[in-house]
Amino acid sequence: MDSQVEAVARAFYAVEREEQSWDYEFDVVKDTYRGLALEALQLLDQHQTYRTPEANTSGVTDWPAVA
């Protein structure tokens, strides 16, 4: 999962900071993007777990209510 987090973090960084280099960025900035990436991957995993073929065969996503 660490390599997935790193890949997503780099992708988020590239989208927001097009002309800057990840390799020369401060660790605190990289850690911020890694945290965002981890959260995104966890949400994706929750979504995939929630949406099983038995629960939804229509192809339409039924999102849980947000409080």
PDB file of N, CA, C and O in Angstrom, chain B, residues numbered from 101:
ATOM      1  N   MET B 101       0.830  -1.199   0.000  1.00  0.00           N
ATOM      2  CA  MET B 101       0.000   0.000   0.000  1.00  0.00           C
ATOM      3  C   MET B 101       0.872   1.259   0.000  1.00  0.00           C
ATOM      4  O   MET B 101       0.447   2.308  -0.486  1.00  0.00           O
ATOM      5  N   ASP B 102       2.091   1.157   0.546  1.00  0.00           N
ATOM      6  CA  ASP B 102       2.967   2.328   0.575  1.00  0.00           C
ATOM      7  C   ASP B 102       3.274   2.851  -0.821  1.00  0.00           C
ATOM      8  O   ASP B 102       3.328   4.063  -1.031  1.00  0.00           O
ATOM      9  N   SER B 103       3.475   1.951  -1.775  1.00  0.00           N
ATOM     10  CA  SER B 103       3.769   2.397  -3.134  1.00  0.00           C
ATOM     11  C   SER B 103       2.548   3.050  -3.775  1.00  0.00           C
ATOM     12  O   SER B 103       2.683   3.981  -4.570  1.00  0.00           O
ATOM     13  N   GLN B 104       1.357   2.563  -3.432  1.00  0.00           N
ATOM     14  CA  GLN B 104       0.135   3.189  -3.945  1.00  0.00           C
ATOM     15  C   GLN B 104      -0.020   4.585  -3.365  1.00  0.00           C
ATOM     16  O   GLN B 104      -0.340   5.530  -4.086  1.00  0.00           O
ATOM     17  N   VAL B 105       0.207   4.714  -2.067  1.00  0.00           N
ATOM     18  CA  VAL B 105       0.109   6.027  -1.413  1.00  0.00           C
ATOM     19  C   VAL B 105       1.094   6.994  -2.058  1.00  0.00           C
ATOM     20  O   VAL B 105       0.739   8.132  -2.364  1.00  0.00           O
ATOM     21  N   GLU B 106       2.327   6.546  -2.265  1.00  0.00           N
ATOM     22  CA  GLU B 106       3.348   7.404  -2.862  1.00  0.00           C
ATOM     23  C   GLU B 106       2.955   7.816  -4.281  1.00  0.00           C
ATOM     24  O   GLU B 106       3.131   8.975  -4.659  1.00  0.00           O
ATOM     25  N   ALA B 107       2.436   6.896  -5.053  1.00  0.00           N
ATOM     26  CA  ALA B 107       2.040   7.204  -6.435  1.00  0.00           C
ATOM     27  C   ALA B 107       0.896   8.209  -6.479  1.00  0.00           C
ATOM     28  O   ALA B 107       0.911   9.138  -7.286  1.00  0.00           O
ATOM     29  N   VAL B 108      -0.091   8.022  -5.614  1.00  0.00           N
ATOM     30  CA  VAL B 108      -1.229   8.950  -5.589  1.00  0.00           C
ATOM     31  C   VAL B 108      -0.781  10.309  -5.055  1.00  0.00           C
ATOM     32  O   VAL B 108      -1.214  11.344  -5.563  1.00  0.00           O
ATOM     33  N   ALA B 109       0.071  10.317  -4.047  1.00  0.00           N
ATOM     34  CA  ALA B 109       0.590  11.579  -3.507  1.00  0.00           C
ATOM     35  C   ALA B 109       1.319  12.371  -4.588  1.00  0.00           C
ATOM     36  O   ALA B 109       1.122  13.578  -4.730  1.00  0.00           O
ATOM     37  N   ARG B 110       2.159  11.679  -5.343  1.00  0.00           N
ATOM     38  CA  ARG B 110       2.884  12.342  -6.431  1.00  0.00           C
ATOM     39  C   ARG B 110       1.925  12.871  -7.503  1.00  0.00           C
ATOM     40  O   ARG B 110       2.146  13.944  -8.065  1.00  0.00           O
ATOM     41  N   ALA B 111       0.884  12.129  -7.774  1.00  0.00           N
ATOM     42  CA  ALA B 111      -0.096  12.575  -8.771  1.00  0.00           C
ATOM     43  C   ALA B 111      -0.837  13.821  -8.288  1.00  0.00           C
ATOM     44  O   ALA B 111      -1.009  14.774  -9.048  1.00  0.00           O
ATOM     45  N   PHE B 112      -1.274  13.817  -7.029  1.00  0.00           N
ATOM     46  CA  PHE B 112      -1.936  15.002  -6.480  1.00  0.00           C
ATOM     47  C   PHE B 112      -0.999  16.212  -6.528  1.00  0.00           C
ATOM     48  O   PHE B 112      -1.400  17.313  -6.907  1.00  0.00           O
ATOM     49  N   TYR B 113       0.251  15.982  -6.135  1.00  0.00           N
ATOM     50  CA  TYR B 113       1.245  17.057  -6.138  1.00  0.00           C
ATOM     51  C   TYR B 113       1.438  17.612  -7.546  1.00  0.00           C
ATOM     52  O   TYR B 113       1.474  18.827  -7.739  1.00  0.00           O
ATOM     53  N   ALA B 114       1.560  16.729  -8.520  1.00  0.00           N
ATOM     54  CA  ALA B 114       1.791  17.146  -9.904  1.00  0.00           C
ATOM     55  C   ALA B 114       0.643  17.983 -10.442  1.00  0.00           C
ATOM     56  O   ALA B 114       0.859  18.916 -11.214  1.00  0.00           O
ATOM     57  N   VAL B 115      -0.573  17.653 -10.037  1.00  0.00           N
ATOM     58  CA  VAL B 115      -1.737  18.403 -10.507  1.00  0.00           C
ATOM     59  C   VAL B 115      -1.736  19.823  -9.939  1.00  0.00           C
ATOM     60  O   VAL B 115      -2.055  20.780 -10.646  1.00  0.00           O
ATOM     61  N   GLU B 116      -1.378  19.955  -8.668  1.00  0.00           N
ATOM     62  CA  GLU B 116      -1.421  21.259  -8.025  1.00  0.00           C
ATOM     63  C   GLU B 116      -0.175  22.104  -8.252  1.00  0.00           C
ATOM     64  O   GLU B 116      -0.254  23.332  -8.286  1.00  0.00           O
ATOM     65  N   ARG B 117       0.966  21.461  -8.408  1.00  0.00           N
ATOM     66  CA  ARG B 117       2.235  22.201  -8.497  1.00  0.00           C
ATOM     67  C   ARG B 117       2.986  21.762  -9.750  1.00  0.00           C
ATOM     68  O   ARG B 117       4.044  21.138  -9.669  1.00  0.00           O
ATOM     69  N   GLU B 118       2.444  22.086 -10.867  1.00  0.00           N
ATOM     70  CA  GLU B 118       2.922  21.600 -12.157  1.00  0.00           C
ATOM     71  C   GLU B 118       4.414  21.823 -12.405  1.00  0.00           C
ATOM     72  O   GLU B 118       5.082  20.948 -12.956  1.00  0.00           O
ATOM     73  N   GLU B 119       4.928  22.947 -12.016  1.00  0.00           N
ATOM     74  CA  GLU B 119       6.295  23.286 -12.382  1.00  0.00           C
ATOM     75  C   GLU B 119       7.316  22.982 -11.288  1.00  0.00           C
ATOM     76  O   GLU B 119       8.500  23.264 -11.471  1.00  0.00           O
ATOM     77  N   GLN B 120       6.898  22.424 -10.175  1.00  0.00           N
ATOM     78  CA  GLN B 120       7.821  22.132  -9.087  1.00  0.00           C
ATOM     79  C   GLN B 120       8.142  20.650  -9.059  1.00  0.00           C
ATOM     80  O   GLN B 120       7.376  19.830  -9.564  1.00  0.00           O
ATOM     81  N   SER B 121       9.270  20.313  -8.470  1.00  0.00           N
ATOM     82  CA  SER B 121       9.730  18.934  -8.450  1.00  0.00           C
ATOM     83  C   SER B 121       9.476  18.283  -7.095  1.00  0.00           C
ATOM     84  O   SER B 121       9.864  18.810  -6.053  1.00  0.00           O
ATOM     85  N   TRP B 122       8.821  17.131  -7.132  1.00  0.00           N
ATOM     86  CA  TRP B 122       8.556  16.336  -5.934  1.00  0.00           C
ATOM     87  C   TRP B 122       9.865  15.963  -5.236  1.00  0.00           C
ATOM     88  O   TRP B 122       9.942  15.982  -4.007  1.00  0.00           O
ATOM     89  N   ASP B 123      10.865  15.631  -6.000  1.00  0.00           N
ATOM     90  CA  ASP B 123      12.137  15.165  -5.454  1.00  0.00           C
ATOM     91  C   ASP B 123      12.825  16.208  -4.572  1.00  0.00           C
ATOM     92  O   ASP B 123      13.572  15.849  -3.662  1.00  0.00           O
ATOM     93  N   TYR B 124      12.585  17.472  -4.826  1.00  0.00           N
ATOM     94  CA  TYR B 124      13.239  18.540  -4.059  1.00  0.00           C
ATOM     95  C   TYR B 124      12.309  19.200  -3.047  1.00  0.00           C
ATOM     96  O   TYR B 124      12.681  20.189  -2.416  1.00  0.00           O
ATOM     97  N   GLU B 125      11.107  18.663  -2.890  1.00  0.00           N
ATOM     98  CA  GLU B 125      10.123  19.241  -1.970  1.00  0.00           C
ATOM     99  C   GLU B 125      10.462  18.868  -0.528  1.00  0.00           C
ATOM    100  O   GLU B 125      11.077  17.833  -0.268  1.00  0.00           O
ATOM    101  N   PHE B 126      10.052  19.728   0.401  1.00  0.00           N
ATOM    102  CA  PHE B 126      10.256  19.468   1.824  1.00  0.00           C
ATOM    103  C   PHE B 126       9.423  18.272   2.274  1.00  0.00           C
ATOM    104  O   PHE B 126       8.330  18.034   1.761  1.00  0.00           O
ATOM    105  N   ASP B 127       9.955  17.525   3.241  1.00  0.00           N
ATOM    106  CA  ASP B 127       9.258  16.344   3.751  1.00  0.00           C
ATOM    107  C   ASP B 127       7.889  16.679   4.324  1.00  0.00           C
ATOM    108  O   ASP B 127       6.961  15.881   4.195  1.00  0.00           O
ATOM    109  N   VAL B 128       7.744  17.834   4.950  1.00  0.00           N
ATOM    110  CA  VAL B 128       6.451  18.204   5.529  1.00  0.00           C
ATOM    111  C   VAL B 128       5.388  18.348   4.435  1.00  0.00           C
ATOM    112  O   VAL B 128       4.228  17.998   4.649  1.00  0.00           O
ATOM    113  N   VAL B 129       5.779  18.856   3.274  1.00  0.00           N
ATOM    114  CA  VAL B 129       4.842  18.990   2.156  1.00  0.00           C
ATOM    115  C   VAL B 129       4.509  17.612   1.597  1.00  0.00           C
ATOM    116  O   VAL B 129       3.347  17.308   1.329  1.00  0.00           O
ATOM    117  N   LYS B 130       5.537  16.777   1.419  1.00  0.00           N
ATOM    118  CA  LYS B 130       5.307  15.419   0.924  1.00  0.00           C
ATOM    119  C   LYS B 130       4.383  14.654   1.861  1.00  0.00           C
ATOM    120  O   LYS B 130       3.492  13.935   1.408  1.00  0.00           O
ATOM    121  N   ASP B 131       4.593  14.806   3.172  1.00  0.00           N
ATOM    122  CA  ASP B 131       3.747  14.111   4.151  1.00  0.00           C
ATOM    123  C   ASP B 131       2.296  14.565   4.074  1.00  0.00           C
ATOM    124  O   ASP B 131       1.379  13.773   4.288  1.00  0.00           O
ATOM    125  N   THR B 132       2.093  15.834   3.769  1.00  0.00           N
ATOM    126  CA  THR B 132       0.726  16.336   3.593  1.00  0.00           C
ATOM    127  C   THR B 132       0.044  15.641   2.418  1.00  0.00           C
ATOM    128  O   THR B 132      -1.103  15.208   2.526  1.00  0.00           O
ATOM    129  N   TYR B 133       0.744  15.539   1.312  1.00  0.00           N
ATOM    130  CA  TYR B 133       0.188  14.871   0.135  1.00  0.00           C
ATOM    131  C   TYR B 133       0.026  13.371   0.362  1.00  0.00           C
ATOM    132  O   TYR B 133      -0.919  12.767  -0.143  1.00  0.00           O
ATOM    133  N   ARG B 134       0.929  12.775   1.108  1.00  0.00           N
ATOM    134  CA  ARG B 134       0.788  11.350   1.433  1.00  0.00           C
ATOM    135  C   ARG B 134      -0.446  11.114   2.298  1.00  0.00           C
ATOM    136  O   ARG B 134      -1.142  10.114   2.120  1.00  0.00           O
ATOM    137  N   GLY B 135      -0.726  12.021   3.229  1.00  0.00           N
ATOM    138  CA  GLY B 135      -1.928  11.907   4.045  1.00  0.00           C
ATOM    139  C   GLY B 135      -3.190  12.000   3.203  1.00  0.00           C
ATOM    140  O   GLY B 135      -4.137  11.238   3.397  1.00  0.00           O
ATOM    141  N   LEU B 136      -3.195  12.937   2.271  1.00  0.00           N
ATOM    142  CA  LEU B 136      -4.345  13.065   1.368  1.00  0.00           C
ATOM    143  C   LEU B 136      -4.508  11.821   0.506  1.00  0.00           C
ATOM    144  O   LEU B 136      -5.625  11.362   0.266  1.00  0.00           O
ATOM    145  N   ALA B 137      -3.394  11.285   0.047  1.00  0.00           N
ATOM    146  CA  ALA B 137      -3.429  10.084  -0.792  1.00  0.00           C
ATOM    147  C   ALA B 137      -3.949   8.890  -0.012  1.00  0.00           C
ATOM    148  O   ALA B 137      -4.757   8.118  -0.528  1.00  0.00           O
ATOM    149  N   LEU B 138      -3.497   8.728   1.225  1.00  0.00           N
ATOM    150  CA  LEU B 138      -3.959   7.625   2.058  1.00  0.00           C
ATOM    151  C   LEU B 138      -5.458   7.724   2.294  1.00  0.00           C
ATOM    152  O   LEU B 138      -6.176   6.726   2.215  1.00  0.00           O
ATOM    153  N   GLU B 139      -5.923   8.924   2.583  1.00  0.00           N
ATOM    154  CA  GLU B 139      -7.355   9.125   2.792  1.00  0.00           C
ATOM    155  C   GLU B 139      -8.151   8.807   1.527  1.00  0.00           C
ATOM    156  O   GLU B 139      -9.212   8.187   1.603  1.00  0.00           O
ATOM    157  N   ALA B 140      -7.653   9.222   0.380  1.00  0.00           N
ATOM    158  CA  ALA B 140      -8.333   8.943  -0.887  1.00  0.00           C
ATOM    159  C   ALA B 140      -8.395   7.445  -1.154  1.00  0.00           C
ATOM    160  O   ALA B 140      -9.431   6.934  -1.580  1.00  0.00           O
ATOM    161  N   LEU B 141      -7.304   6.742  -0.910  1.00  0.00           N
ATOM    162  CA  LEU B 141      -7.286   5.296  -1.137  1.00  0.00           C
ATOM    163  C   LEU B 141      -8.203   4.565  -0.160  1.00  0.00           C
ATOM    164  O   LEU B 141      -8.842   3.580  -0.529  1.00  0.00           O
ATOM    165  N   GLN B 142      -8.271   5.033   1.065  1.00  0.00           N
ATOM    166  CA  GLN B 142      -9.184   4.420   2.036  1.00  0.00           C
ATOM    167  C   GLN B 142     -10.634   4.643   1.632  1.00  0.00           C
ATOM    168  O   GLN B 142     -11.457   3.734   1.748  1.00  0.00           O
ATOM    169  N   LEU B 143     -10.951   5.831   1.164  1.00  0.00           N
ATOM    170  CA  LEU B 143     -12.313   6.106   0.697  1.00  0.00           C
ATOM    171  C   LEU B 143     -12.661   5.254  -0.516  1.00  0.00           C
ATOM    172  O   LEU B 143     -13.783   4.758  -0.623  1.00  0.00           O
ATOM    173  N   LEU B 144     -11.726   5.082  -1.412  1.00  0.00           N
ATOM    174  CA  LEU B 144     -11.948   4.230  -2.575  1.00  0.00           C
ATOM    175  C   LEU B 144     -12.211   2.792  -2.138  1.00  0.00           C
ATOM    176  O   LEU B 144     -13.107   2.132  -2.665  1.00  0.00           O
ATOM    177  N   ASP B 145     -11.440   2.315  -1.190  1.00  0.00           N
ATOM    178  CA  ASP B 145     -11.621   0.962  -0.677  1.00  0.00           C
ATOM    179  C   ASP B 145     -12.993   0.807  -0.026  1.00  0.00           C
ATOM    180  O   ASP B 145     -13.658  -0.213  -0.212  1.00  0.00           O
ATOM    181  N   GLN B 146     -13.419   1.814   0.738  1.00  0.00           N
ATOM    182  CA  GLN B 146     -14.749   1.780   1.350  1.00  0.00           C
ATOM    183  C   GLN B 146     -15.834   1.744   0.281  1.00  0.00           C
ATOM    184  O   GLN B 146     -16.814   1.009   0.404  1.00  0.00           O
ATOM    185  N   HIS B 147     -15.656   2.531  -0.755  1.00  0.00           N
ATOM    186  CA  HIS B 147     -16.642   2.578  -1.835  1.00  0.00           C
ATOM    187  C   HIS B 147     -16.740   1.222  -2.528  1.00  0.00           C
ATOM    188  O   HIS B 147     -17.837   0.740  -2.812  1.00  0.00           O
ATOM    189  N   GLN B 148     -15.594   0.614  -2.797  1.00  0.00           N
ATOM    190  CA  GLN B 148     -15.597  -0.684  -3.471  1.00  0.00           C
ATOM    191  C   GLN B 148     -16.197  -1.759  -2.580  1.00  0.00           C
ATOM    192  O   GLN B 148     -16.866  -2.666  -3.074  1.00  0.00           O
ATOM    193  N   THR B 149     -15.969  -1.673  -1.278  1.00  0.00           N
ATOM    194  CA  THR B 149     -16.553  -2.626  -0.334  1.00  0.00           C
ATOM    195  C   THR B 149     -18.060  -2.424  -0.240  1.00  0.00           C
ATOM    196  O   THR B 149     -18.821  -3.390  -0.175  1.00  0.00           O
ATOM    197  N   TYR B 150     -18.485  -1.164  -0.234  1.00  0.00           N
ATOM    198  CA  TYR B 150     -19.908  -0.840  -0.125  1.00  0.00           C
ATOM    199  C   TYR B 150     -20.679  -1.312  -1.348  1.00  0.00           C
ATOM    200  O   TYR B 150     -21.793  -1.823  -1.230  1.00  0.00           O
ATOM    201  N   ARG B 151     -20.096  -1.145  -2.497  1.00  0.00           N
ATOM    202  CA  ARG B 151     -20.788  -1.431  -3.757  1.00  0.00           C
ATOM    203  C   ARG B 151     -20.448  -2.843  -4.233  1.00  0.00           C
ATOM    204  O   ARG B 151     -19.544  -3.038  -5.045  1.00  0.00           O
ATOM    205  N   THR B 152     -21.174  -3.801  -3.721  1.00  0.00           N
ATOM    206  CA  THR B 152     -20.971  -5.191  -4.121  1.00  0.00           C
ATOM    207  C   THR B 152     -21.988  -5.553  -5.202  1.00  0.00           C
ATOM    208  O   THR B 152     -23.034  -4.910  -5.297  1.00  0.00           O
ATOM    209  N   PRO B 153     -21.707  -6.559  -6.009  1.00  0.00           N
ATOM    210  CA  PRO B 153     -22.654  -6.957  -7.054  1.00  0.00           C
ATOM    211  C   PRO B 153     -24.020  -7.357  -6.493  1.00  0.00           C
ATOM    212  O   PRO B 153     -25.047  -7.109  -7.126  1.00  0.00           O
ATOM    213  N   GLU B 154     -24.034  -7.972  -5.312  1.00  0.00           N
ATOM    214  CA  GLU B 154     -25.315  -8.393  -4.731  1.00  0.00           C
ATOM    215  C   GLU B 154     -26.154  -7.199  -4.291  1.00  0.00           C
ATOM    216  O   GLU B 154     -27.382  -7.225  -4.371  1.00  0.00           O
ATOM    217  N   ALA B 155     -25.480  -6.159  -3.828  1.00  0.00           N
ATOM    218  CA  ALA B 155     -26.192  -5.001  -3.298  1.00  0.00           C
ATOM    219  C   ALA B 155     -26.712  -4.094  -4.400  1.00  0.00           C
ATOM    220  O   ALA B 155     -27.695  -3.380  -4.200  1.00  0.00           O
ATOM    221  N   ASN B 156     -26.066  -4.112  -5.562  1.00  0.00           N
ATOM    222  CA  ASN B 156     -26.442  -3.153  -6.596  1.00  0.00           C
ATOM    223  C   ASN B 156     -26.146  -3.746  -7.967  1.00  0.00           C
ATOM    224  O   ASN B 156     -25.001  -3.722  -8.419  1.00  0.00           O
ATOM    225  N   THR B 157     -27.147  -4.266  -8.617  1.00  0.00           N
ATOM    226  CA  THR B 157     -26.956  -4.856  -9.936  1.00  0.00           C
ATOM    227  C   THR B 157     -27.347  -3.904 -11.062  1.00  0.00           C
ATOM    228  O   THR B 157     -27.209  -4.242 -12.238  1.00  0.00           O
ATOM    229  N   SER B 158     -27.831  -2.721 -10.709  1.00  0.00           N
ATOM    230  CA  SER B 158     -28.298  -1.786 -11.736  1.00  0.00           C
ATOM    231  C   SER B 158     -27.172  -0.997 -12.376  1.00  0.00           C
ATOM    232  O   SER B 158     -27.358  -0.406 -13.439  1.00  0.00           O
ATOM    233  N   GLY B 159     -26.000  -0.979 -11.742  1.00  0.00           N
ATOM    234  CA  GLY B 159     -24.912  -0.165 -12.255  1.00  0.00           C
ATOM    235  C   GLY B 159     -24.963   1.253 -11.750  1.00  0.00           C
ATOM    236  O   GLY B 159     -24.055   2.032 -12.039  1.00  0.00           O
ATOM    237  N   VAL B 160     -25.997   1.625 -10.999  1.00  0.00           N
ATOM    238  CA  VAL B 160     -26.120   2.957 -10.430  1.00  0.00           C
ATOM    239  C   VAL B 160     -25.596   2.925  -9.001  1.00  0.00           C
ATOM    240  O   VAL B 160     -25.940   2.033  -8.226  1.00  0.00           O
ATOM    241  N   THR B 161     -24.781   3.881  -8.664  1.00  0.00           N
ATOM    242  CA  THR B 161     -24.202   3.919  -7.321  1.00  0.00           C
ATOM    243  C   THR B 161     -25.199   4.512  -6.343  1.00  0.00           C
ATOM    244  O   THR B 161     -25.727   5.602  -6.566  1.00  0.00           O
ATOM    245  N   ASP B 162     -25.452   3.803  -5.274  1.00  0.00           N
ATOM    246  CA  ASP B 162     -26.292   4.294  -4.194  1.00  0.00           C
ATOM    247  C   ASP B 162     -25.362   4.738  -3.067  1.00  0.00           C
ATOM    248  O   ASP B 162     -24.866   3.908  -2.305  1.00  0.00           O
ATOM    249  N   TRP B 163     -25.133   6.020  -2.965  1.00  0.00           N
ATOM    250  CA  TRP B 163     -24.213   6.527  -1.947  1.00  0.00           C
ATOM    251  C   TRP B 163     -24.901   6.566  -0.595  1.00  0.00           C
ATOM    252  O   TRP B 163     -26.082   6.904  -0.515  1.00  0.00           O
ATOM    253  N   PRO B 164     -24.189   6.227   0.468  1.00  0.00           N
ATOM    254  CA  PRO B 164     -24.771   6.321   1.801  1.00  0.00           C
ATOM    255  C   PRO B 164     -25.007   7.798   2.156  1.00  0.00           C
ATOM    256  O   PRO B 164     -24.318   8.684   1.652  1.00  0.00           O
ATOM    257  N   ALA B 165     -25.975   8.042   3.016  1.00  0.00           N
ATOM    258  CA  ALA B 165     -26.285   9.405   3.436  1.00  0.00           C
ATOM    259  C   ALA B 165     -25.112   9.999   4.188  1.00  0.00           C
ATOM    260  O   ALA B 165     -24.465   9.309   4.975  1.00  0.00           O
ATOM    261  N   VAL B 166     -24.832  11.272   3.954  1.00  0.00           N
ATOM    262  CA  VAL B 166     -23.760  11.968   4.642  1.00  0.00           C
ATOM    263  C   VAL B 166     -24.373  12.843   5.713  1.00  0.00           C
ATOM    264  O   VAL B 166     -25.280  13.635   5.455  1.00  0.00           O
ATOM    265  N   ALA B 167     -23.860  12.683   6.922  1.00  0.00           N
ATOM    266  CA  ALA B 167     -24.402  13.474   8.046  1.00  0.00           C
ATOM    267  C   ALA B 167     -23.749  14.818   8.131  1.00  0.00           C
ATOM    268  O   ALA B 167     -24.081  15.611   9.012  1.00  0.00           O
TER     269      ALA B 167
END
